[in-house]
Structures are given as structure tokens and as C-alpha cells.
């Protein structure tokens, strides 16, 4: 019924909804009463770390892969 791909897409969507709330919406929305969302809203530093970790890691992986391809093919 559900494959691994569906699970990955579901968790990715959940992550971006939570990260979007933590970074963008939490400044404009009052406390929700949900413990995890309120902790994310009150944090001023690490909520950006979790969101920016993905593009930074992706860039690092791609740059290393390109460097390895240059090394192998030279």
C-alpha cells in the first residue's frame, strides 16, 4: 500500500511544515499550547540551524561528489 517513497515524501513534508512554522509563522502567531511548537517558537537560534542544515549538507555532498569525479576522471 505505502512504499518507502511515500514515507520519505510524508516526512519531508512534515519537516518543512514544522520548519516553516518555526522560522516564519511563530513570530506572528501567539502560543498554541502545543509543547513542541511553543518550544520552537521561543527558540531564537537553533530553529534556524535545523532548517539551514539541509541545504548546507546538500551543497557539501554535491561539492565532494564533483571533486571526486574530477579526481577519478583525471
N, C-alpha and C positions, 0 to 999 in steps of 0.2 A: 504494500500500500504506500508507505512512505519510504523513500530511499535516503541514502546518506546526503545526496544533493539537496533534498527538501529540508533536511535538518540543518545543513550549513546555511542555506538561504534564510531559514527561520531565525537562527541565532544571530546572523549578520543583521537582519532587520531589527531584531530586539536590541542589539548593541547600539545601532545607530539611533534608534528612538530614545534609549536611555541617555546616550551621549549628547544627543541634540537637546534633550530636556536639561541635562546638567549644565551645558555650556550656554545655550541660548535662552530657553524659556524660564529657567529657575530665577533669573533676575527680575522677571515681570510677574510671576505667579506667586501668590502667598503660600505659606506652608500647607502641605497636602495632608499631613497626618500619617503618611506612609513613611516608616523609619528610613528605608534606603534612599528614597527620593529626597527627604529632608536633609540627610547627611550629605548627599551630592550637592544640594543647593547651598549649604552653608560652607562647603569647602571652597577655598579661594585659589588653590594651587594644583592639587593632584587631579582635579576633574579635567584639566587641560592635558595632563600627562597621558591619561588613558586614551583620549581621543587622538592626540598627535603621535602616539606610539605607532599606530598602524601605518600612516604614510611614511614616517621616518624609517621604519623597519623595511617597508617595501622598497624604498629607494636604496637602502643599504644592500638588500638582497639582489636587486637588479644590477647595481653597480658592480658588485662582486661577480655576478654571473658574466657580465660583459668583459670584465678583466680576465676572467678565467678563459673565456672564448678567445680573446686576443692571445693569451699565453699558449693555448692548445694549438692554435692555427698559425703560429709564427715559426 
